[in-house]
Amino acid sequence: MTNIHSGRLREAISAFSQVRVLVIGDLIVDHFIWGTVTRISPEAPVPVVNVTHDNLLLGGSANVLHNVTALGGGGASCGVIGDDDLGRRLLALLAALPSSAEGIVRLPGRPTTIKTRIVAQGQQVVRFDRESAAPVSGEALASIAEFIRRNLASFQAVVVSDYAKGVITPELMALIRQELALHPGIPLVIDPKPCQPERFRGAAIITPNHHEAEQLSGIRITDEASLTAAGEKLISLLDSQAVLITRGEAGMALFERERPLITIPTVAKEVFDVTGAGDTVIAALALGLAAGLSFAEAATVANLAAGIVVGKIGTAVVTQNELLRAIP
């Protein structure tokens, strides 16, 4: 990474305030229950958690937007929630951000997705989810489509955050590509789930993790040769300009058309919690690209952001100042 200049990264990060990102995807509430464990239940071989407090945080695509705004950018969220109390609480959390919730559709009869994690002594004990992953269609899809058509020109990047909860359908992706064809300067950045990979054709860059890359490519990644084969296959299969495979402690691997593999070593000093780290990566990556950075430069910024966020417990974000301080 000798060709990456620190001054250029700082200049781009400082310019994030001029960037607006449209985040389309699955809106989730992350519920954390915090406590301590001092004994095992006499009823079953499970820990007894003495609850001290709990909190609700933005998760899924809502956490991507939270990261975008924490990093200094602006934006809007587009997706669906239930017409329920939890949906209202999610909207209240979003209202605290410098962003718009106009693209969010409330669906009667559909629960707002919530992931509840019980954490004791800094370790996650169990997680349970309440959700509907039924594909979004009909009037809800039409409302999302209308919002995108009406507002796309006011953004400098589009993020698709797919958590397989029913929002990112083939129909919606086709519409996004159709609208972006009218605005070729806006990069499409996708954090994909492996099902129906043909949905994701034509992105500027996709960001699967190691296991998702294996599933999407059908190649088991065990060494640099298989990693390269998987990355090159994904670029061809999905007709994307680039693929960034996030690999945990092994860092990141960036593939671009007709260019050699670039490996980016992790910068995390300590890893406490990887919850939401992918959201941080894609937020920083999209902001970097919108601010004029190359794929390699934006990936370097995303890697620095990931190294910061995994050192925090719970669904966390990285601030613009933290990111600036992390540049060597």
KETIDO-125721 format. One line per field, with one value per atom (N, C-alpha, C, CB): atom name; x, y, z. Coordinates in steps of 0.05 Angstrom, whole numbers, m for minus. Glycine has a CB too. Layout:
N
atomo (CA	...)
c1 (X	...)
c2 (Y	...)
c3 (Z	...)
# end
This chain:
328
atomo (N	CA	C	CB	N	CA	C	CB	N	CA	C	CB	N	CA	C	CB	N	CA	C	CB	N	CA	C	CB	N	CA	C	CB	N	CA	C	CB	N	CA	C	CB	N	CA	C	CB	N	CA	C	CB	N	CA	C	CB	N	CA	C	CB	N	CA	C	CB	N	CA	C	CB	N	CA	C	CB	N	CA	C	CB	N	CA	C	CB	N	CA	C	CB	N	CA	C	CB	N	CA	C	CB	N	CA	C	CB	N	CA	C	CB	N	CA	C	CB	N	CA	C	CB	N	CA	C	CB	N	CA	C	CB	N	CA	C	CB	N	CA	C	CB	N	CA	C	CB	N	CA	C	CB	N	CA	C	CB	N	CA	C	CB	N	CA	C	CB	N	CA	C	CB	N	CA	C	CB	N	CA	C	CB	N	CA	C	CB	N	CA	C	CB	N	CA	C	CB	N	CA	C	CB	N	CA	C	CB	N	CA	C	CB	N	CA	C	CB	N	CA	C	CB	N	CA	C	CB	N	CA	C	CB	N	CA	C	CB	N	CA	C	CB	N	CA	C	CB	N	CA	C	CB	N	CA	C	CB	N	CA	C	CB	N	CA	C	CB	N	CA	C	CB	N	CA	C	CB	N	CA	C	CB	N	CA	C	CB	N	CA	C	CB	N	CA	C	CB	N	CA	C	CB	N	CA	C	CB	N	CA	C	CB	N	CA	C	CB	N	CA	C	CB	N	CA	C	CB	N	CA	C	CB	N	CA	C	CB	N	CA	C	CB	N	CA	C	CB	N	CA	C	CB	N	CA	C	CB	N	CA	C	CB	N	CA	C	CB	N	CA	C	CB	N	CA	C	CB	N	CA	C	CB	N	CA	C	CB	N	CA	C	CB	N	CA	C	CB	N	CA	C	CB	N	CA	C	CB	N	CA	C	CB	N	CA	C	CB	N	CA	C	CB	N	CA	C	CB	N	CA	C	CB	N	CA	C	CB	N	CA	C	CB	N	CA	C	CB	N	CA	C	CB	N	CA	C	CB	N	CA	C	CB	N	CA	C	CB	N	CA	C	CB	N	CA	C	CB	N	CA	C	CB	N	CA	C	CB	N	CA	C	CB	N	CA	C	CB	N	CA	C	CB	N	CA	C	CB	N	CA	C	CB	N	CA	C	CB	N	CA	C	CB	N	CA	C	CB	N	CA	C	CB	N	CA	C	CB	N	CA	C	CB	N	CA	C	CB	N	CA	C	CB	N	CA	C	CB	N	CA	C	CB	N	CA	C	CB	N	CA	C	CB	N	CA	C	CB	N	CA	C	CB	N	CA	C	CB	N	CA	C	CB	N	CA	C	CB	N	CA	C	CB	N	CA	C	CB	N	CA	C	CB	N	CA	C	CB	N	CA	C	CB	N	CA	C	CB	N	CA	C	CB	N	CA	C	CB	N	CA	C	CB	N	CA	C	CB	N	CA	C	CB	N	CA	C	CB	N	CA	C	CB	N	CA	C	CB	N	CA	C	CB	N	CA	C	CB	N	CA	C	CB	N	CA	C	CB	N	CA	C	CB	N	CA	C	CB	N	CA	C	CB	N	CA	C	CB	N	CA	C	CB	N	CA	C	CB	N	CA	C	CB	N	CA	C	CB	N	CA	C	CB	N	CA	C	CB	N	CA	C	CB	N	CA	C	CB	N	CA	C	CB	N	CA	C	CB	N	CA	C	CB	N	CA	C	CB	N	CA	C	CB	N	CA	C	CB	N	CA	C	CB	N	CA	C	CB	N	CA	C	CB	N	CA	C	CB	N	CA	C	CB	N	CA	C	CB	N	CA	C	CB	N	CA	C	CB	N	CA	C	CB	N	CA	C	CB	N	CA	C	CB	N	CA	C	CB	N	CA	C	CB	N	CA	C	CB	N	CA	C	CB	N	CA	C	CB	N	CA	C	CB	N	CA	C	CB	N	CA	C	CB	N	CA	C	CB	N	CA	C	CB	N	CA	C	CB	N	CA	C	CB	N	CA	C	CB	N	CA	C	CB	N	CA	C	CB	N	CA	C	CB	N	CA	C	CB	N	CA	C	CB	N	CA	C	CB	N	CA	C	CB	N	CA	C	CB	N	CA	C	CB	N	CA	C	CB	N	CA	C	CB	N	CA	C	CB	N	CA	C	CB	N	CA	C	CB	N	CA	C	CB	N	CA	C	CB	N	CA	C	CB	N	CA	C	CB	N	CA	C	CB	N	CA	C	CB	N	CA	C	CB	N	CA	C	CB	N	CA	C	CB	N	CA	C	CB	N	CA	C	CB	N	CA	C	CB	N	CA	C	CB	N	CA	C	CB	N	CA	C	CB	N	CA	C	CB	N	CA	C	CB	N	CA	C	CB	N	CA	C	CB	N	CA	C	CB	N	CA	C	CB	N	CA	C	CB	N	CA	C	CB	N	CA	C	CB	N	CA	C	CB	N	CA	C	CB	N	CA	C	CB	N	CA	C	CB	N	CA	C	CB	N	CA	C	CB	N	CA	C	CB	N	CA	C	CB	N	CA	C	CB	N	CA	C	CB	N	CA	C	CB	N	CA	C	CB	N	CA	C	CB	N	CA	C	CB	N	CA	C	CB	N	CA	C	CB	N	CA	C	CB	N	CA	C	CB	N	CA	C	CB	N	CA	C	CB	N	CA	C	CB	N	CA	C	CB	N	CA	C	CB	N	CA	C	CB	N	CA	C	CB	N	CA	C	CB	N	CA	C	CB	N	CA	C	CB	N	CA	C	CB	N	CA	C	CB	N	CA	C	CB	N	CA	C	CB	N	CA	C	CB	N	CA	C	CB	N	CA	C	CB	N	CA	C	CB	N	CA	C	CB	N	CA	C	CB	N	CA	C	CB	N	CA	C	CB	N	CA	C	CB	N	CA	C	CB	N	CA	C	CB	N	CA	C	CB	N	CA	C	CB	N	CA	C	CB	N	CA	C	CB	N	CA	C	CB	N	CA	C	CB	N	CA	C	CB	N	CA	C	CB	N	CA	C	CB	N	CA	C	CB	N	CA	C	CB	N	CA	C	CB	N	CA	C	CB	N	CA	C	CB	N	CA	C	CB	N	CA	C	CB	N	CA	C	CB	N	CA	C	CB	N	CA	C	CB	N	CA	C	CB	N	CA	C	CB	N	CA	C	CB	N	CA	C	CB	N	CA	C	CB	N	CA	C	CB	N	CA	C	CB	N	CA	C	CB	N	CA	C	CB	N	CA	C	CB	N	CA	C	CB	N	CA	C	CB	N	CA	C	CB	N	CA	C	CB	N	CA	C	CB	N	CA	C	CB	N	CA	C	CB	N	CA	C	CB	N	CA	C	CB	N	CA	C	CB	N	CA	C	CB	N	CA	C	CB	N	CA	C	CB	N	CA	C	CB	N	CA	C	CB	N	CA	C	CB	N	CA	C	CB	N	CA	C	CB	N	CA	C	CB	N	CA	C	CB	N	CA	C	CB	N	CA	C	CB	N	CA	C	CB	N	CA	C	CB	N	CA	C	CB	N	CA	C	CB	N	CA	C	CB	N	CA	C	CB	N	CA	C	CB	N	CA	C	CB	N	CA	C	CB	N	CA	C	CB	N	CA	C	CB	N	CA	C	CB	N	CA	C	CB	N	CA	C	CB	N	CA	C	CB	N	CA	C	CB)
c1 (17	0	17	m19	41	60	50	87	31	21	m2	11	m9	m30	m18	m46	m26	m15	m34	m11	m22	m37	m51	m20	m38	m50	m75	m30	m74	m98	m121	m91	m116	m137	m149	m126	m131	m142	m159	m118	m151	m166	m194	m151	m195	m220	m239	m216	m227	m243	m255	m227	m239	m248	m270	m224	m272	m292	m318	m281	m319	m343	m368	m339	m364	m387	m401	m378	m388	m401	m414	m380	m415	m425	m452	m405	m471	m496	m498	m521	m505	m506	m535	m486	m546	m572	m567	m588	m578	m575	m601	m565	m601	m625	m621	m631	m640	m636	m654	m608	m645	m661	m656	m655	m677	m675	m679	m696	m661	m662	m657	m640	m671	m665	m647	m692	m625	m607	m613	m577	m622	m629	m608	m658	m594	m573	m583	m547	m581	m587	m560	m609	m552	m526	m529	m512	m510	m512	m487	m535	m489	m466	m475	m455	m456	m461	m444	m455	m458	m443	m449	m449	m469	m477	m490	m495	m492	m506	m533	m490	m553	m581	m583	m600	m598	m603	m624	m614	m637	m658	m646	m678	m624	m611	m582	m626	m564	m536	m532	m518	m544	m542	m535	m568	m521	m515	m540	m494	m540	m561	m550	m570	m562	m553	m569	m556	m554	m567	m566	m552	m589	m591	m586	m618	m568	m563	m576	m533	m577	m590	m593	m574	m608	m611	m613	m635	m609	m612	m619	m586	m631	m638	m619	m668	m609	m590	m599	m561	m589	m595	m579	m589	m592	m578	m584	m586	m570	m574	m568	m603	m585	m580	m582	m599	m597	m599	m572	m620	m557	m530	m510	m520	m514	m498	m501	m505	m526	m531	m519	m561	m522	m510	m480	m516	m467	m438	m432	m427	m448	m444	m445	m466	m465	m467	m446	m495	m438	m417	m390	m413	m386	m362	m363	m357	m385	m386	m404	m360	m414	m431	m460	m429	m476	m505	m518	m515	m544	m557	m586	m542	m596	m623	m625	m642	m646	m651	m676	m654	m674	m696	m701	m690	m725	m732	m759	m711	m765	m791	m788	m806	m808	m811	m840	m802	m845	m873	m887	m874	m913	m929	m934	m957	m912	m913	m897	m903	m897	m882	m852	m888	m842	m814	m806	m806	m823	m818	m817	m839	m835	m835	m809	m860	m800	m775	m751	m771	m751	m730	m730	m733	m753	m755	m745	m784	m750	m741	m710	m752	m698	m669	m657	m660	m670	m661	m664	m676	m685	m690	m667	m716	m651	m629	m605	m620	m606	m584	m590	m580	m569	m573	m579	m548	m603	m611	m641	m601	m650	m678	m689	m683	m714	m727	m751	m737	m751	m774	m777	m770	m755	m757	m765	m731	m772	m780	m810	m771	m818	m846	m855	m852	m878	m888	m909	m900	m906	m924	m940	m907	m966	m983	m981	m1012	m980	m979	m951	m996	m931	m904	m888	m890	m875	m861	m835	m854	m828	m801	m781	m799	m760	m740	m724	m721	m721	m705	m687	m723	m662	m643	m635	m617	m641	m636	m611	m660	m591	m567	m564	m542	m558	m553	m522	m567	m511	m482	m475	m471	m457	m448	m418	m461	m406	m376	m363	m365	m377	m365	m368	m337	m382	m385	m415	m373	m421	m449	m456	m452	m478	m487	m506	m501	m525	m544	m556	m567	m567	m581	m607	m564	m628	m653	m666	m673	m678	m689	m719	m675	m731	m760	m761	m778	m773	m772	m792	m744	m796	m808	m790	m837	m783	m765	m780	m743	m807	m823	m815	m853	m812	m803	m823	m801	m812	m828	m838	m811	m864	m875	m899	m885	m914	m938	m934	m957	m951	m950	m925	m975	m914	m890	m866	m883	m864	m843	m846	m843	m871	m877	m869	m907	m874	m867	m837	m879	m822	m793	m782	m781	m794	m785	m790	m800	m812	m818	m799	m848	m793	m773	m746	m770	m737	m711	m711	m704	m732	m734	m734	m760	m748	m751	m726	m775	m710	m689	m660	m693	m657	m631	m610	m632	m617	m598	m585	m612	m597	m587	m566	m609	m558	m539	m513	m550	m491	m465	m457	m444	m472	m466	m492	m442	m494	m517	m505	m536	m514	m507	m531	m496	m527	m547	m537	m552	m552	m545	m565	m545	m557	m574	m570	m570	m591	m590	m610	m597	m619	m637	m663	m623	m673	m699	m722	m696	m717	m739	m740	m764	m723	m724	m710	m713	m686	m669	m677	m639	m699	m710	m698	m740	m699	m690	m704	m694	m730	m745	m734	m775	m728	m718	m690	m717	m673	m646	m647	m629	m665	m668	m676	m690	m693	m701	m678	m725	m662	m639	m620	m625	m614	m596	m607	m591	m633	m645	m643	m675	m647	m645	m616	m658	m598	m570	m558	m553	m570	m561	m565	m576	m584	m589	m569	m617	m555	m536	m510	m548	m495	m472	m449	m461	m450	m428	m433	m426	m455	m461	m453	m492	m434	m426	m446	m398	m450	m467	m449	m486	m452	m436	m454	m420	m448	m466	m453	m476	m466	m459	m479	m460	m471	m490	m494	m482	m517	m520	m519	m548	m511	m505	m528	m491	m553	m575	m581	m600	m589	m596	m574	m622	m549	m528	m532	m502	m548	m553	m566	m571	m578	m589	m568	m601	m543	m523	m505	m506	m514	m498	m496	m510	m472	m468	m460	m492	m453	m445	m417	m445	m411	m384	m366	m382	m375	m360	m379	m339	m372	m387	m369	m400	m379	m363	m370	m364	m369	m375	m353	m378	m361	m340	m329	m351	m311	m297	m317	m277	m335	m354	m374	m369	m383	m401	m388	m412	m362	m347	m345	m319	m341	m340	m367	m333	m389	m415	m423	m436	m416	m423	m407	m418	m382	m364	m365	m336	m373	m371	m343	m383	m325	m296	m289	m278	m278	m269	m242	m266	m241	m217	m199	m225	m175	m157	m129	m155	m123	m97	m99	m76	m77	m78	m89	m51	m82	m91	m121	m77	m133	m162	m176	m170	m163	m174	m175	m157	m154	m153	m173	m125	m176	m196	m224	m194	m230	m257	m262	m259	m243	m246	m250	m223	m234	m237	m263	m213	m272	m297	m320	m302	m319	m341	m342	m337	m320	m320	m333	m291	m327	m338	m368	m323	m374	m402	m421	m403	m412	m430	m425	m425	m406	m401	m397	m424	m381	m375	m347	m376	m343	m316	m296	m318	m305	m286	m300	m273	m285	m295	m276	m297	m287	m271	m281	m274	m263	m270	m259	m259	m276	m267	m262	m289	m239	m229	m222	m205	m235	m230	m201	m238	m188	m161	m141	m153	m149	m132	m134	m139	m149	m151	m171	m125	m164	m182	m167	m194	m182	m170	m187	m170	m173	m186	m179	m178	m200	m197	m209	m210	m194	m205	m200	m191	m216	m213	m184	m234	m172	m146	m124	m149	m128	m107	m100	m116	m75	m68	m82	m38	m84	m96	m81	m96	m96	m84	m94	m93	m75	m82	m77	m66	m96	m95	m95	m119	m73	m72	m89	m44	m101	m117	m101	m130	m114	m101	m112	m103	m131	m143	m123	m167	m121	m103	m115	m96	m141	m155	m183	m156	m194	m220	m239	m220	m258	m277	m303	m281	m312	m338	m339	m361	m346	m348	m376	m339	m395	m422	m423	m439	m434	m437	m412	m447	m390	m365	m369	m343	m384	m389	m404	m405	m421	m435	m416	m457	m396	m376	m359	m358	m352	m336	m349	m329	m375	m388	m394	m414	m400	m404	m379	m413	m356	m331	m323	m309	m328	m321	m337	m326	m363	m380	m373	m410	m368	m360	m334	m358	m315	m289	m291	m270	m307	m311	m325	m327	m345	m360	m342	m385	m322	m304	m281	m293	m281	m261	m238	m251	m238	m216	m219	m216	m196	m196	m207	m167	m211	m220	m200	m225	m174	m153	m152	m126	m154	m154	m179	m152	m202	m227	m226	m251	m216	m214	m195	m204	m173	m155	m169	m130	m185	m201	m220	m216	m234	m253	m239	m267	m215	m200	m192	m175	m184	m178	m203	m167	m226	m251	m259	m274	m255	m262	m244	m259	m218	m200	m207	m172	m220	m229	m255	m235	m274	m300	m300	m320	m283	m282	m270	m267	m258	m248	m269	m224	m294	m316	m336	m330	m350	m370	m397	m369	m412	m439	m439	m452	m463	m465	m455	m495	m431	m418	m412	m391	m403	m396	m369	m418	m358	m332	m337	m312	m324	m328	m306	m326	m312	m293	m266	m304	m266	m241	m226	m247	m239	m226	m212	m246	m226	m214	m190	m236	m192	m169	m145	m177	m150	m128	m115	m137	m130	m120	m102	m143	m101	m84	m55	m92	m38	m10	5	4)
c2 (m24	0	25	0	23	46	69	37	65	86	103	75	96	110	133	91	158	181	191	204	193	201	227	202	247	273	272	292	255	253	240	236	221	208	229	184	244	265	285	279	293	313	302	321	277	265	262	237	252	248	275	235	296	323	333	342	322	330	313	328	294	278	295	257	318	335	345	359	343	351	328	364	305	280	272	258	264	252	224	270	205	177	167	160	154	141	112	143	104	77	62	77	42	26	m2	25	m11	m38	m45	m41	m65	m76	m61	m106	m47	m31	m50	m8	m48	m66	m50	m88	m59	m48	m68	m43	m59	m76	m70	m71	m91	m89	m103	m101	m89	m101	m102	m84	m125	m129	m135	m152	m118	m120	m131	m92	m147	m158	m172	m176	m187	m202	m231	m189	m249	m277	m286	m295	m297	m307	m336	m290	m348	m375	m388	m377	m414	m430	m437	m455	m437	m443	m471	m438	m476	m503	m518	m502	m503	m514	m526	m493	m516	m524	m514	m514	m527	m518	m492	m540	m471	m444	m423	m437	m402	m381	m365	m362	m356	m337	m309	m344	m293	m265	m246	m257	m232	m211	m185	m208	m177	m154	m128	m153	m112	m85	m63	m81	m65	m45	m55	m18	m41	m48	m23	m67	m26	m2	m11	15	7	3	19	10	7	20	15	11	32	28	5	54	m13	m36	m40	m62	m58	m63	m39	m72	m33	m9	17	m9	17	41	46	37	25	29	38	3	30	41	72	28	81	109	123	115	110	121	125	103	106	108	130	82	133	154	181	153	186	212	216	214	195	197	205	171	195	201	229	180	243	271	275	280	253	255	259	230	263	265	243	293	241	220	215	195	193	185	155	197	145	117	109	109	86	77	47	82	40	13	10	1	m11	m15	m21	m38	m13	m20	m28	3	m39	m45	m20	m67	m21	0	m7	4	m7	m16	3	m45	m3	14	14	6	m10	m12	4	m42	4	21	50	16	59	87	94	93	75	79	80	57	64	65	93	43	102	129	151	135	148	167	167	162	144	142	155	112	150	162	192	150	202	231	246	236	232	244	248	228	237	239	261	212	273	293	279	311	268	252	252	222	240	240	211	251	209	183	182	177	200	202	177	227	162	139	113	134	116	92	89	96	64	57	41	41	48	33	13	52	m12	m33	m45	m55	m41	m54	m85	m45	m98	m127	m139	m137	m122	m132	m122	m122	m139	m130	m116	m153	m95	m83	m104	m56	m108	m128	m119	m133	m138	m132	m156	m126	m150	m170	m164	m171	m182	m178	m195	m186	m181	m194	m191	m183	m213	m212	m213	m235	m193	m191	m190	m166	m208	m209	m211	m233	m195	m194	m189	m220	m172	m166	m187	m159	m209	m231	m235	m257	m240	m245	m273	m241	m275	m301	m314	m297	m298	m309	m286	m325	m292	m273	m285	m264	m269	m279	m257	m288	m265	m247	m249	m252	m226	m226	m210	m213	m223	m211	m224	m212	m211	m223	m218	m211	m239	m236	m238	m257	m235	m236	m214	m234	m220	m200	m176	m212	m153	m128	m125	m103	m121	m118	m99	m146	m97	m81	m52	m92	m41	m12	m3	m4	m20	m13	m11	m34	m30	m28	m4	m54	2	26	51	26	53	77	80	75	58	60	69	32	57	64	93	46	104	132	150	138	143	159	159	147	136	135	152	105	149	165	195	157	203	231	244	236	228	240	231	233	212	200	221	180	241	261	277	279	277	293	279	302	254	239	235	211	230	225	196	242	179	150	136	144	111	94	69	87	63	38	19	43	m6	m26	m45	m43	m45	m60	m83	m42	m107	m130	m148	m146	m150	m168	m191	m153	m195	m217	m216	m244	m192	m189	m181	m168	m183	m180	m154	m182	m134	m109	m110	m87	m122	m122	m144	m124	m140	m160	m156	m158	m176	m172	m148	m197	m144	m123	m95	m125	m93	m68	m62	m67	m83	m79	m71	m105	m83	m75	m46	m93	m37	m8	10	m4	2	18	21	6	m1	0	18	m28	16	32	62	25	69	97	107	102	90	98	101	77	87	91	119	71	134	162	180	169	169	185	169	191	166	149	157	147	180	189	180	218	167	159	130	163	123	95	79	94	54	36	17	20	17	1	m19	19	m45	m65	m83	m82	m87	m107	m130	m95	m152	m172	m195	m182	m208	m235	m254	m237	m279	m297	m306	m321	m305	m315	m297	m318	m309	m295	m274	m280	m283	m264	m248	m279	m258	m243	m215	m259	m212	m186	m164	m188	m171	m151	m144	m161	m152	m146	m115	m159	m107	m79	m59	m71	m69	m50	m39	m64	m16	m5	m24	24	m32	m50	m65	m34	m90	m105	m113	m131	m117	m121	m147	m97	m170	m195	m200	m219	m214	m224	m250	m227	m262	m286	m308	m296	m314	m336	m330	m342	m305	m297	m299	m268	m292	m294	m323	m282	m341	m369	m379	m386	m370	m379	m367	m371	m341	m328	m339	m298	m346	m355	m386	m347	m400	m429	m440	m440	m423	m430	m429	m411	m450	m450	m435	m479	m415	m398	m408	m368	m419	m430	m418	m460	m405	m392	m370	m414	m357	m334	m341	m321	m365	m374	m377	m400	m390	m393	m367	m414	m349	m323	m307	m307	m308	m294	m305	m296	m332	m344	m335	m375	m334	m326	m297	m330	m279	m251	m246	m235	m258	m254	m266	m268	m288	m300	m281	m327	m269	m251	m226	m243	m215	m192	m199	m182	m223	m232	m239	m256	m254	m263	m240	m282	m220	m198	m172	m192	m174	m151	m125	m148	m128	m104	m93	m111	m69	m57	m67	m27	m73	m82	m100	m58	m116	m132	m129	m163	m122	m120	m142	m92	m162	m184	m178	m212	m176	m171	m198	m154	m200	m226	m226	m234	m209	m209	m203	m236	m221	m216	m217	m237	m228	m229	m203	m253	m184	m158	m159	m150	m146	m144	m151	m116	m159	m165	m150	m196	m133	m117	m127	m87	m131	m139	m118	m167	m110	m92	m105	m64	m98	m109	m104	m98	m125	m123	m111	m105	m115	m105	m128	m80	m128	m149	m146	m149	m168	m168	m149	m196	m133	m116	m127	m86	m134	m143	m120	m168	m116	m94	m107	m74	m107	m120	m105	m122	m120	m108	m89	m130	m68	m49	m50	m21	m69	m71	m80	m92	m65	m72	m93	m47	m90	m110	m112	m103	m137	m141	m149	m163	m131	m137	m146	m112	m135	m142	m135	m127	m154	m149	m141	m173	m139	m131	m105	m129	m105	m81	m71	m59	m87	m78	m75	m97	m93	m91	m65	m115	m56	m31	m7	m26	m8	13	13	9	m11	m14	m2	m43	m9	0	30	m16	40	69	85	76	77	91	88	81	64	59	77	30	79	95	125	91	134	162	168	169	149	153	155	131	137	137	163	113	171	196	220	199	219	241	241	241	222	223	204	249	187	168	144	157	132	108	84	101	61	38	31	14	31	24	44	22	69	90	88	118	84	82	57	82	35	10	14	m13	29	35	50	50	70	85	66	108	49	30	11	14	3	m15	m2	m25	24	39	42	67	47	50	24	59	2	m25	m31	m46	m23	m28	m13	m20	9	25	13	54	6	m2	m29	m2	m48	m74	m72	m94	m49	m45	m35	m26	m32	m23	m45	2	m45	m66	m57	m74	m75	m68	m56	m49	m49	m37	m8	m37	m4	22	36	18	61	76	88	98	98	112	141	98	159	187	197	204	219	231	237	257	247	253	228	269	207	181	171	160	173	164	180	164	206	224	217	253	212	205	178	206	161	134	133	115	154	155	157	178	138	139	162	113)
c3 (0	0	0	24	m12	m12	m28	m22	m46	m63	m50	m89	m26	m12	4	7	m2	11	34	m10	58	81	78	106	65	62	45	49	24	7	23	m18	40	56	75	72	88	107	93	121	69	54	47	28	39	31	56	18	78	102	112	124	110	118	100	117	75	56	58	28	77	80	85	103	97	103	78	120	55	30	15	12	28	15	28	17	10	20	8	12	26	18	22	34	1	4	12	m23	35	45	42	75	25	19	31	m12	47	58	81	66	96	118	144	122	153	178	202	178	221	244	270	241	291	318	332	334	342	358	387	351	401	430	446	436	463	480	509	478	521	549	563	554	582	595	623	595	631	658	667	661	688	699	704	725	704	710	734	685	754	777	783	801	768	774	750	798	751	730	741	723	723	731	741	708	763	772	755	801	737	720	694	713	685	660	660	635	645	645	629	633	638	625	646	610	638	658	666	647	690	699	697	729	681	676	694	647	712	728	712	756	702	684	699	670	688	699	683	701	657	640	612	641	596	567	551	563	525	507	479	507	464	436	418	431	397	379	350	384	332	304	293	288	279	268	238	283	225	197	180	192	161	144	159	120	181	198	211	220	218	229	208	242	183	161	160	134	160	159	184	158	207	232	229	256	217	212	192	201	171	151	165	129	182	195	216	208	231	251	238	267	213	198	185	177	189	179	155	172	143	120	127	103	106	109	93	100	94	79	85	82	75	80	80	58	94	96	80	126	68	51	57	20	66	72	84	91	99	111	141	97	156	184	189	203	212	220	230	241	229	240	269	225	285	313	330	315	356	375	369	404	362	357	333	353	312	289	296	268	314	322	338	340	353	368	349	390	328	309	295	288	288	275	294	267	320	339	341	367	339	339	314	341	291	266	266	242	280	281	294	295	310	323	305	347	281	261	241	247	230	209	182	206	181	158	154	160	132	126	128	98	139	140	121	169	102	83	67	65	62	45	60	33	85	101	100	131	93	91	115	64	127	149	139	171	146	136	159	122	159	179	177	177	199	199	196	177	191	189	213	162	228	252	244	271	259	256	266	272	250	257	281	233	301	324	330	349	336	345	374	327	392	420	429	438	439	448	478	433	492	521	524	537	538	541	570	526	578	606	606	621	624	626	599	638	582	556	535	559	541	522	516	534	490	483	491	452	507	517	498	545	487	468	452	484	429	413	403	388	404	392	375	414	353	333	330	306	324	317	290	339	270	244	224	232	202	178	155	173	140	117	91	118	92	68	48	74	23	3	2	m24	1	m1	m29	8	m32	m59	m58	m70	m80	m81	m75	m61	m59	m54	m39	m37	m22	m8	m27	14	m45	m65	m83	m83	m90	m107	m93	m115	m67	m51	m50	m23	m45	m45	m72	m37	m93	m120	m126	m141	m118	m123	m108	m115	m83	m68	m82	m40	m92	m105	m131	m112	m147	m172	m166	m187	m146	m140	m128	m121	m113	m97	m104	m69	m122	m127	m135	m149	m150	m160	m138	m180	m114	m92	m75	m74	m83	m68	m85	m60	m70	m84	m83	m71	m69	m68	m59	m50	m68	m59	m47	m83	m23	m9	m8	19	m16	m13	10	m39	32	56	59	81	50	48	73	22	89	112	108	138	84	77	93	82	97	111	92	134	66	47	32	62	38	24	m3	41	m3	m27	m46	m20	m60	m79	m107	m80	m124	m152	m165	m168	m159	m171	m163	m164	m137	m127	m138	m96	m140	m150	m180	m147	m195	m223	m226	m237	m208	m208	m201	m189	m181	m173	m196	m148	m210	m233	m255	m244	m259	m280	m274	m283	m249	m241	m241	m214	m232	m232	m260	m216	m279	m307	m317	m326	m304	m311	m296	m304	m276	m260	m258	m231	m279	m280	m261	m307	m250	m232	m203	m232	m197	m170	m166	m163	m149	m145	m129	m131	m138	m123	m108	m143	m81	m63	m49	m42	m51	m41	m20	m64	2	22	19	52	6	m3	16	m30	14	25	1	40	5	m17	m34	m7	m24	m39	m63	m22	m85	m110	m118	m107	m122	m128	m153	m130	m172	m196	m191	m216	m167	m159	m160	m131	m155	m149	m173	m127	m196	m220	m225	m245	m233	m242	m220	m254	m197	m176	m181	m148	m169	m170	m154	m159	m130	m113	m94	m97	m89	m69	m47	m82	m22	1	17	19	5	20	41	1	63	81	70	109	84	74	67	96	86	82	60	108	58	37	10	41	8	m17	m26	m13	m7	m13	m24	12	m12	m20	m47	1	m51	m76	m100	m74	m95	m116	m120	m111	m99	m100	m97	m126	m87	m84	m55	m101	m44	m16	m15	m5	2	3	25	9	17	36	34	32	12	8	m12	m2	m20	m37	m65	m40	m74	m101	m102	m109	m82	m81	m76	m60	m60	m55	m81	m34	m96	m122	m141	m134	m142	m160	m152	m158	m126	m117	m124	m87	m119	m125	m155	m115	m171	m200	m211	m214	m199	m208	m200	m195	m177	m168	m186	m139	m193	m212	m238	m217	m248	m274	m270	m284	m249	m245	m240	m221	m225	m217	m233	m188	m252	m270	m254	m290	m233	m216	m224	m186	m217	m222	m202	m221	m178	m157	m137	m143	m122	m100	m77	m108	m53	m29	m10	m16	m6	12	40	2	60	87	100	103	114	123	152	107	168	197	204	209	219	228	205	249	182	158	142	140	151	137	114	127	92	69	43	67	23	m3	m24	m9	m39	m59	m87	m56	m103	m131	m149	m136	m169	m190	m217	m189	m237	m263	m274	m283	m285	m298	m280	m322	m254	m235	m215	m220	m205	m186	m159	m182	m145	m118	m100	m106	m84	m64	m37	m67	m19	8	27	16	45	64	92	61	107	133	153	143	172	193	210	210	220	238	266	227	271	297	318	297	340	362	380	378	386	401	390	432	389	379	402	356	408	430	419	447	396	385	355	401	339	310	301	294	320	313	298	339	274	258	244	276	246	233	203	239	190	162	154	152	172	167	167	189	185	186	161	211	152	127	103	122	99	75	76	70	100	103	96	132	107	102	72	120	61	33	15	26	19	2	4	10	29	32	18	62	21	8	m23	15	m34	m63	m72	m73	m57	m64	m61	m46	m43	m39	m59	m11	m78	m99	m96	m102	m76	m72	m91	m43	m98	m114	m97	m124	m109	m94	m73	m113	m80	m60	m37	m74	m43	m22	m4	m35	m17	m1	16	m19	6	21	45	3	41	63	85	53	78	97	112	84	97	109	128	87	121	139	165	124	163	187	205	180	192	208	221	189	207	218	242	197	240	262	287	254	284	307	319	299	302	312	326	289	317	331	359	314	365	392	411	392	402	418	422	405	444	450	442	480	428	419	391	439	382	356	358	345	347	351	325	367	327	303	306	297	284	285	277	265	292	286	266	311	254	234	247	222	272	286	293	311	301	306	281	317	259	234	225	212	228	222	239	225	265	283	276	312	263	258	233	253	217	193	201	174	193	201	188	193)
# end
